[in-house]
Amino acid sequence: MSHHDHSRRNFLGTAAGAAAAGAFGFGSFGGLQSAFASELFDPTTPRQPHHPAKAKAVIWLHMAGAPSTLDLFDYKPELVKLAGTPLPDSFGKDLKTATDGGVGNLYASKRTWKQHGESGAWVSDLLPHIARQVDDIAFLKGSKTEGSTHVIASLKLHTAGLVPGRPALGAWVQYGLGSANPDLPAFVVLPTGVGAAGGGRGAVIWSSGFLPAALQGTPFRKGDSPILHLARPEGITEGEQRAQLDLLRQLNGAHAERYPGDTELIARAKSYDLAYRMQVSAPEAVDLSKETAAIKTAYGIGTKETDEYGTALLRARRLVERGVRFVHVISGAPDNSVDSWDAHNGLEKNHAVMCKQVDQPVGALLADLKARGLLDTTLVVWASEFGRTPYGQSGDGRDHNPWGYTQWIAGGGIKPGTYGSTDEIGLRAAEGIVDTYDLQATLLHQLGLNHKKLVFAHQGRAEKATTVFGDVIKEILA
């Protein structure tokens, strides 16, 4: 490294802190075709969709760790009859178990089940608030994936890849549509809770992958200052800060001319200006003091079990109102008493805790969006890396199940109802089979993007958001 580069980096490091732009870290990037450069390097520029959009934004509710939808949405009377008996051979063929716990006897849900709403959708007593909103929900009961470890299945759910390095769906959305509000990131991540699953398996699931680095998700922290180092340092006036940013722009511009393919540098330069604008916009976006007491109570804010998750979902609504395109909310465990939704044992205790945390806020979010006329243009997605097995494990738990489980979508031009099913014991998707690729393709379609035409040239290949797979689930389009 030359003396020039070294001193320049030192200066940038110091100036970046003063410019309040240390808010963003940038993922690795390679192989950009220069043809994209002029158009793409301003992620704040709005771009035209491929076709008229039904939805403007996505609120992605990632139930990290994988809930047992056999205990929430997938009512199986046959499993009750067979409870305590071994898994029949006809079901166990080619079964590769996810963990060393093996295949236990069939394990019926201990929940009380009822049908709800005009649609008669089945929901267990663990989710009374979501049960009131079923007439706005499309249940995808034939969901399936591949990979029975959290890391691989979570990567596939979020990036359509089985190994790290691909862009998250939120990054593709921003790539395709640009920003609807230049003063906020288009792709925001709201982690909640604790634990490995609570961390969402790290930033790899909101990475920009091989897309320009400026397109990755921006995690917001809890509290009044959602992004570290965003506030202007004490003793620096707005004029001084603006002058620093102008000087940085000149230096970065000269460097960018020498290295036109360096998207990290271009992303960092963009981030300085975005951070400057966000000093006002980001704290305002997450400031709940303007919300009524009734709304905060509806989301469970102020109640111990629901406060953190309810706060995240109310922030998600405020972000969508302000033009953020993709809000990724991750549900971790409220404390270390349970391991997120990952109930290999103690399922009753685990799901009681996790459902208590998310049910009221999710129900409130759906009702609130609808009351404000926002549900029509906002896709709310309940997704997890996989489901859980109908056979038991460790006596009172369930193993990972990538073969059949329930996910759901509400709003954004989606037709409510129950689509698809698992077999009679809830092990494998049987009808209306929906892979994660199909889910991604459908969300992109509702946002006005054709997943086969949303292409990025990378290392000589035309890369697509869903790799080479995925079909729009036409049956659930309104």
C-alpha positions as CSV (number, residue, x, y, z in Angstrom):
1,M,0.0,0.0,0.0
2,S,1.4,3.4,-1.0
3,H,1.9,6.2,1.5
4,H,-0.8,8.1,-0.4
5,D,-3.4,5.3,0.1
6,H,-2.4,4.8,3.7
7,S,-2.8,8.4,4.7
8,R,-6.0,8.7,2.6
9,R,-7.5,5.7,4.5
10,N,-6.5,7.2,7.9
11,F,-8.1,10.5,6.9
12,L,-11.3,8.7,5.6
13,G,-11.5,6.7,8.8
14,T,-11.4,9.9,10.9
15,A,-13.6,11.9,8.7
16,A,-16.2,9.2,8.4
17,G,-16.7,9.2,12.2
18,A,-17.1,13.0,12.2
19,A,-19.4,12.8,9.2
20,A,-21.6,10.4,11.1
21,A,-21.3,7.9,8.3
22,G,-19.9,4.9,10.1
23,A,-23.4,3.5,10.1
24,F,-22.9,1.0,7.3
25,G,-20.7,-2.0,6.8
26,F,-20.3,-3.2,3.3
27,G,-20.3,-6.9,2.2
28,S,-17.9,-8.4,-0.3
29,F,-18.5,-7.8,-4.0
30,G,-17.0,-8.9,-7.2
31,G,-17.5,-9.2,-11.0
32,L,-19.8,-6.2,-11.7
33,Q,-20.2,-5.6,-15.4
34,S,-19.5,-1.9,-16.0
35,A,-22.6,-1.6,-18.2
36,F,-24.7,-1.5,-15.0
37,A,-22.6,1.2,-13.3
38,S,-24.2,4.4,-14.3
39,E,-27.7,3.3,-13.7
40,L,-27.2,1.2,-10.6
41,F,-25.0,3.1,-8.3
42,D,-27.6,5.3,-7.0
43,P,-29.9,2.9,-5.1
44,T,-32.0,5.9,-4.1
45,T,-33.3,6.4,-7.7
46,P,-36.8,5.0,-8.3
47,R,-37.0,2.5,-11.2
48,Q,-39.9,1.4,-13.3
49,P,-41.3,-2.1,-12.5
50,H,-41.7,-4.7,-15.3
51,H,-45.5,-4.7,-15.0
52,P,-48.1,-2.7,-12.9
53,A,-47.5,-3.5,-9.2
54,K,-50.1,-4.6,-6.8
55,A,-47.9,-4.0,-3.7
56,K,-45.4,-1.3,-2.8
57,A,-43.7,-2.9,0.2
58,V,-43.0,-6.2,2.1
59,I,-42.9,-6.8,5.8
60,W,-41.1,-10.1,6.2
61,L,-41.8,-11.8,9.5
62,H,-39.0,-14.4,9.9
63,M,-39.9,-16.9,12.6
64,A,-36.3,-17.8,13.2
65,G,-35.7,-21.3,14.5
66,A,-38.8,-22.8,12.8
67,P,-42.2,-23.0,14.6
68,S,-44.2,-26.2,14.6
69,T,-47.0,-25.3,12.3
70,L,-48.6,-28.6,13.3
71,D,-49.3,-26.8,16.6
72,L,-50.4,-23.5,15.1
73,F,-52.2,-23.8,11.7
74,D,-52.1,-27.4,10.4
75,Y,-54.9,-29.3,12.2
76,K,-54.4,-33.1,11.8
77,P,-57.1,-35.3,13.4
78,E,-55.4,-38.4,12.0
79,L,-52.3,-37.5,13.9
80,V,-54.4,-37.5,17.1
81,K,-55.7,-41.0,16.4
82,L,-52.2,-42.3,15.7
83,A,-50.4,-40.5,18.5
84,G,-47.9,-42.7,20.4
85,T,-47.4,-45.2,17.5
86,P,-44.3,-45.4,15.3
87,L,-44.1,-43.5,12.1
88,P,-45.6,-45.9,9.4
89,D,-43.1,-47.3,7.0
90,S,-44.9,-45.7,4.1
91,F,-44.1,-42.2,5.5
92,G,-40.6,-43.0,6.7
93,K,-39.1,-44.0,3.3
94,D,-36.0,-42.0,2.4
95,L,-36.3,-40.0,5.6
96,K,-33.1,-38.2,6.5
97,T,-33.4,-36.9,10.0
98,A,-32.1,-33.5,10.8
99,T,-30.5,-34.2,14.1
100,D,-29.2,-37.1,16.1
101,G,-32.5,-37.3,18.1
102,G,-33.8,-39.9,15.6
103,V,-37.4,-40.6,14.7
104,G,-39.7,-40.9,17.8
105,N,-43.3,-42.0,17.9
106,L,-46.0,-39.8,16.4
107,Y,-46.7,-36.9,18.6
108,A,-50.2,-35.1,18.5
109,S,-50.6,-31.5,19.2
110,K,-51.8,-30.8,22.7
111,R,-53.5,-27.6,21.6
112,T,-57.2,-26.8,21.3
113,W,-58.3,-26.1,17.7
114,K,-61.1,-24.0,16.2
115,Q,-62.1,-22.7,12.8
116,H,-62.1,-18.9,12.5
117,G,-63.6,-16.2,10.3
118,E,-65.7,-16.5,7.2
119,S,-63.1,-18.7,5.7
120,G,-63.2,-21.3,8.5
121,A,-59.4,-21.4,8.7
122,W,-58.0,-23.6,11.5
123,V,-55.8,-21.9,14.1
124,S,-54.8,-23.3,17.5
125,D,-55.4,-21.6,20.8
126,L,-51.7,-20.5,20.8
127,L,-52.5,-17.6,18.4
128,P,-55.9,-16.0,19.3
129,H,-55.0,-12.6,17.9
130,I,-53.8,-13.9,14.5
131,A,-56.9,-16.1,14.5
132,R,-59.1,-12.9,14.3
133,Q,-57.3,-11.9,11.0
134,V,-57.6,-15.1,9.1
135,D,-59.9,-13.7,6.5
136,D,-57.0,-11.5,5.2
137,I,-54.5,-14.4,5.1
138,A,-53.5,-16.8,2.4
139,F,-52.2,-20.0,4.1
140,L,-49.6,-21.9,2.1
141,K,-50.1,-25.3,3.7
142,G,-48.0,-27.2,1.2
143,S,-44.7,-25.3,1.8
144,K,-41.5,-27.2,1.4
145,T,-37.8,-26.6,1.2
146,E,-34.5,-28.5,1.2
147,G,-31.7,-28.6,3.7
148,S,-32.5,-29.7,7.2
149,T,-30.1,-27.4,9.0
150,H,-31.0,-23.9,10.1
151,V,-28.1,-22.2,8.2
152,I,-28.7,-23.9,4.8
153,A,-32.5,-23.6,4.9
154,S,-32.4,-20.0,6.1
155,L,-30.0,-19.1,3.3
156,K,-32.3,-20.7,0.8
157,L,-35.3,-18.9,2.3
158,H,-33.7,-15.5,2.1
159,T,-31.2,-15.7,-0.8
160,A,-32.3,-18.6,-2.9
161,G,-28.9,-20.1,-2.4
162,L,-27.6,-23.0,-0.2
163,V,-24.2,-21.3,0.5
164,P,-23.4,-17.7,1.4
165,G,-22.7,-15.2,-1.3
166,R,-26.1,-14.5,-2.9
167,P,-28.2,-11.4,-2.4
168,A,-31.1,-11.4,0.0
169,L,-34.6,-10.9,-1.5
170,G,-34.7,-7.4,0.0
171,A,-31.5,-6.5,-1.9
172,W,-33.1,-7.7,-5.2
173,V,-36.2,-5.7,-4.5
174,Q,-34.1,-2.5,-4.1
175,Y,-32.1,-3.4,-7.2
176,G,-35.2,-3.7,-9.2
177,L,-37.2,-0.8,-7.9
178,G,-34.8,1.6,-6.3
179,S,-36.0,3.7,-3.4
180,A,-39.3,5.4,-2.7
181,N,-37.8,7.6,0.0
182,P,-34.2,8.8,-0.6
183,D,-33.9,9.8,3.1
184,L,-34.2,6.2,4.4
185,P,-32.7,2.9,3.4
186,A,-35.0,0.9,1.1
187,F,-34.2,-2.4,2.9
188,V,-34.3,-2.3,6.7
189,V,-33.7,-5.2,9.2
190,L,-35.2,-5.2,12.7
191,P,-33.7,-8.0,14.8
192,T,-35.4,-8.9,18.1
193,G,-34.6,-11.1,21.0
194,V,-31.5,-13.2,21.6
195,G,-29.9,-16.5,20.5
196,A,-28.3,-17.7,17.3
197,A,-31.7,-17.9,15.5
198,G,-32.6,-14.5,17.0
199,G,-29.5,-13.1,15.3
200,G,-31.0,-14.4,12.1
201,R,-27.8,-16.5,11.4
202,G,-26.0,-13.2,10.9
203,A,-25.9,-10.5,8.2
204,V,-25.5,-13.2,5.5
205,I,-29.3,-13.4,5.3
206,W,-29.6,-9.6,4.5
207,S,-26.5,-9.4,2.4
208,S,-26.3,-7.7,-1.0
209,G,-24.1,-10.7,-2.2
210,F,-22.8,-9.9,-5.7
211,L,-25.1,-7.0,-6.2
212,P,-23.7,-3.5,-5.4
213,A,-22.9,-3.2,-1.7
214,A,-25.2,-0.3,-1.2
215,L,-28.2,-2.6,-1.6
216,Q,-27.7,-4.7,1.6
217,G,-30.1,-4.5,4.5
218,T,-29.5,-1.8,7.1
219,P,-30.1,-3.2,10.6
220,F,-31.8,-0.8,13.0
221,R,-31.0,-1.1,16.7
222,K,-33.5,-0.8,19.5
223,G,-33.9,2.7,21.2
224,D,-34.1,6.2,20.0
225,S,-30.8,6.1,17.9
226,P,-31.5,3.2,15.4
227,I,-28.1,3.4,13.8
228,L,-24.7,3.7,15.5
229,H,-22.8,6.9,15.2
230,L,-25.6,8.6,13.2
231,A,-25.9,11.7,15.3
232,R,-23.6,14.7,14.5
233,P,-20.7,14.7,16.9
234,E,-20.8,17.5,19.5
235,G,-18.9,20.6,18.6
236,I,-19.4,20.2,14.8
237,T,-21.8,22.6,13.1
238,E,-24.0,21.5,10.2
239,G,-21.9,23.7,7.9
240,E,-18.7,22.1,9.0
241,Q,-20.2,18.6,8.5
242,R,-21.4,19.6,5.0
243,A,-18.0,20.8,4.1
244,Q,-16.4,17.5,5.3
245,L,-18.9,15.6,3.2
246,D,-18.2,17.7,0.1
247,L,-14.4,17.1,0.6
248,L,-15.0,13.4,1.0
249,R,-17.1,13.4,-2.2
250,Q,-14.2,15.0,-4.1
251,L,-11.7,12.5,-2.8
252,N,-14.0,9.6,-3.4
253,G,-14.9,10.8,-6.8
254,A,-11.3,11.0,-7.9
255,H,-10.6,7.5,-6.5
256,A,-13.8,6.2,-8.2
257,E,-12.7,7.4,-11.6
258,R,-9.5,5.4,-11.2
259,Y,-11.4,2.3,-10.0
260,P,-14.8,2.4,-11.7
261,G,-15.7,-1.2,-10.7
262,D,-15.2,-0.7,-6.9
263,T,-18.8,-0.8,-5.7
264,E,-17.7,-0.8,-2.0
265,L,-16.2,2.6,-2.4
266,I,-19.2,4.0,-4.3
267,A,-21.6,2.5,-1.7
268,R,-19.6,4.1,1.1
269,A,-19.7,7.5,-0.7
270,K,-23.5,7.1,-1.1
271,S,-23.8,6.1,2.6
272,Y,-22.2,9.3,3.8
273,D,-24.9,11.4,2.1
274,L,-27.6,9.0,3.2
275,A,-26.4,9.1,6.8
276,Y,-26.4,12.9,6.7
277,R,-30.0,12.9,5.6
278,M,-30.9,10.1,8.0
279,Q,-29.8,12.1,11.0
280,V,-33.3,13.6,10.9
281,S,-35.3,10.9,9.1
282,A,-34.3,7.7,10.8
283,P,-35.0,8.8,14.5
284,E,-38.3,10.3,13.3
285,A,-39.2,7.0,11.5
286,V,-38.8,4.9,14.7
287,D,-40.1,7.6,17.1
288,L,-43.3,6.1,18.6
289,S,-44.1,9.1,20.7
290,K,-46.5,10.3,17.9
291,E,-48.5,7.1,18.1
292,T,-51.6,7.0,20.2
293,A,-51.8,5.1,23.5
294,A,-54.5,2.8,22.0
295,I,-52.2,1.8,19.1
296,K,-49.3,1.1,21.4
297,T,-51.5,-1.0,23.6
298,A,-52.9,-2.9,20.6
299,Y,-49.3,-3.9,19.6
300,G,-48.5,-5.0,23.2
301,I,-46.0,-2.1,23.8
302,G,-45.6,-1.7,27.6
303,T,-46.4,-5.3,28.4
304,K,-43.2,-7.3,29.2
305,E,-43.8,-10.3,26.9
306,T,-44.8,-8.3,23.8
307,D,-43.0,-4.9,24.2
308,E,-39.9,-5.6,22.1
309,Y,-41.6,-7.4,19.2
310,G,-44.6,-5.1,19.3
311,T,-42.2,-2.1,19.1
312,A,-40.5,-3.7,16.0
313,L,-43.8,-4.2,14.2
314,L,-45.1,-0.7,14.9
315,R,-41.7,0.6,13.6
316,A,-42.2,-1.7,10.5
317,R,-45.5,-0.1,9.8
318,R,-44.0,3.4,10.2
319,L,-41.1,2.5,7.9
320,V,-43.5,1.2,5.2
321,E,-45.6,4.3,5.5
322,R,-42.4,6.3,4.8
323,G,-41.6,4.4,1.6
324,V,-39.2,1.7,2.8
325,R,-39.7,-1.2,0.4
326,F,-38.6,-4.2,2.5
327,V,-38.6,-4.6,6.3
328,H,-37.2,-7.8,7.6
329,V,-38.2,-8.5,11.2
330,I,-36.5,-11.4,12.9
331,S,-38.1,-13.1,16.0
332,G,-35.5,-14.2,18.4
333,A,-36.2,-15.6,21.9
334,P,-37.1,-13.0,24.5
335,D,-34.4,-14.4,26.9
336,N,-32.3,-17.5,27.2
337,S,-35.0,-19.6,28.7
338,V,-35.9,-20.9,25.2
339,D,-34.0,-21.2,22.0
340,S,-36.1,-19.1,19.7
341,W,-38.7,-21.4,18.0
342,D,-36.3,-24.4,17.8
343,A,-38.2,-26.8,20.1
344,H,-36.3,-30.1,19.9
345,N,-37.6,-30.5,23.5
346,G,-40.0,-28.7,25.7
347,L,-42.2,-27.7,22.8
348,E,-45.2,-26.7,25.0
349,K,-43.1,-24.3,27.0
350,N,-41.2,-23.0,24.0
351,H,-44.2,-22.3,21.9
352,A,-46.2,-20.8,24.7
353,V,-43.3,-18.2,25.2
354,M,-42.7,-17.6,21.5
355,C,-46.4,-17.3,20.6
356,K,-47.1,-15.0,23.5
357,Q,-44.3,-12.8,22.1
358,V,-45.5,-12.5,18.5
359,D,-49.2,-13.2,18.4
360,Q,-50.7,-9.9,19.6
361,P,-48.2,-7.7,17.7
362,V,-48.8,-9.6,14.4
363,G,-52.5,-9.5,14.8
364,A,-52.3,-5.8,15.6
365,L,-50.1,-5.1,12.6
366,L,-52.6,-6.7,10.2
367,A,-55.5,-4.8,11.7
368,D,-53.6,-1.5,11.8
369,L,-52.4,-1.8,8.2
370,K,-56.0,-2.6,7.1
371,A,-57.5,0.3,9.1
372,R,-55.0,2.7,7.4
373,G,-55.7,1.4,3.9
374,L,-52.1,0.1,3.8
375,L,-52.7,-3.7,3.7
376,D,-53.8,-3.5,0.0
377,T,-50.3,-2.3,-0.9
378,T,-48.2,-4.1,1.8
379,L,-47.3,-7.8,1.7
380,V,-47.0,-9.3,5.2
381,V,-45.2,-12.6,5.1
382,W,-45.0,-15.2,7.9
383,A,-42.0,-17.4,7.0
384,S,-39.5,-19.7,8.6
385,E,-36.6,-21.8,7.4
386,F,-38.7,-25.1,7.6
387,G,-41.4,-26.6,9.8
388,R,-41.3,-29.4,12.5
389,T,-42.0,-33.1,12.3
390,P,-45.2,-35.0,13.3
391,Y,-43.0,-37.4,15.2
392,G,-41.6,-36.6,18.6
393,Q,-38.1,-36.1,19.8
394,S,-36.7,-36.1,23.4
395,G,-40.2,-37.0,24.5
396,D,-41.7,-33.5,24.2
397,G,-40.1,-31.9,21.2
398,R,-40.1,-32.0,17.4
399,D,-37.3,-32.3,14.8
400,H,-36.7,-30.1,11.7
401,N,-39.1,-30.7,8.8
402,P,-38.2,-29.3,5.4
403,W,-40.8,-31.6,3.6
404,G,-44.1,-30.0,4.6
405,Y,-45.2,-27.0,6.7
406,T,-47.3,-23.8,6.6
407,Q,-46.3,-20.3,5.7
408,W,-48.7,-17.4,5.0
409,I,-49.0,-14.1,3.1
410,A,-51.5,-11.3,3.7
411,G,-52.3,-8.1,1.8
412,G,-50.6,-6.8,-1.4
413,G,-53.2,-8.2,-3.9
414,I,-53.1,-11.7,-2.4
415,K,-56.3,-13.7,-2.3
416,P,-57.1,-15.0,1.2
417,G,-57.9,-18.6,1.9
418,T,-56.2,-22.0,2.4
419,Y,-54.0,-23.2,-0.4
420,G,-52.4,-26.6,-0.5
421,S,-52.0,-29.2,2.2
422,T,-49.7,-31.7,3.8
423,D,-50.4,-35.5,4.1
424,E,-52.7,-36.8,6.8
425,I,-50.1,-36.7,9.5
426,G,-48.5,-33.4,8.4
427,L,-45.1,-34.8,7.4
428,R,-44.9,-33.9,3.7
429,A,-46.5,-31.3,1.4
430,A,-49.1,-33.2,-0.7
431,E,-51.1,-30.6,-2.7
432,G,-50.4,-27.0,-3.8
433,I,-46.7,-27.5,-3.1
434,V,-44.9,-24.2,-2.7
435,D,-41.1,-24.0,-2.6
436,T,-39.3,-21.0,-1.2
437,Y,-38.4,-20.1,-4.8
438,D,-42.2,-19.9,-5.6
439,L,-42.8,-17.7,-2.5
440,Q,-40.0,-15.3,-3.6
441,A,-41.2,-15.2,-7.2
442,T,-44.7,-14.4,-6.1
443,L,-43.7,-11.5,-3.8
444,L,-41.5,-10.1,-6.7
445,H,-44.5,-10.4,-9.1
446,Q,-46.8,-8.5,-6.7
447,L,-44.2,-5.7,-6.5
448,G,-44.2,-5.5,-10.3
449,L,-41.0,-7.5,-10.9
450,N,-40.7,-10.5,-13.2
451,H,-38.3,-12.9,-11.4
452,K,-37.2,-14.2,-14.8
453,K,-36.4,-10.7,-16.1
454,L,-34.8,-9.4,-13.0
455,V,-31.2,-10.1,-14.1
456,F,-27.7,-9.1,-12.9
457,A,-24.6,-10.0,-14.9
458,H,-22.1,-11.6,-12.5
459,Q,-18.9,-13.5,-13.6
460,G,-20.3,-14.0,-17.1
461,R,-23.7,-15.3,-15.9
462,A,-27.1,-13.7,-15.9
463,E,-28.0,-14.2,-12.3
464,K,-31.6,-14.1,-11.2
465,A,-33.2,-13.6,-7.8
466,T,-34.6,-17.1,-7.6
467,T,-31.5,-18.7,-9.3
468,V,-33.1,-20.9,-12.1
469,F,-36.3,-21.9,-10.2
470,G,-39.6,-20.6,-9.0
471,D,-43.1,-20.1,-10.3
472,V,-45.6,-17.4,-9.4
473,I,-48.4,-19.0,-7.2
474,K,-51.2,-17.8,-9.5
475,E,-53.9,-19.4,-7.4
476,I,-53.5,-16.9,-4.6
477,L,-53.4,-13.8,-6.7
478,A,-56.6,-11.7,-6.3
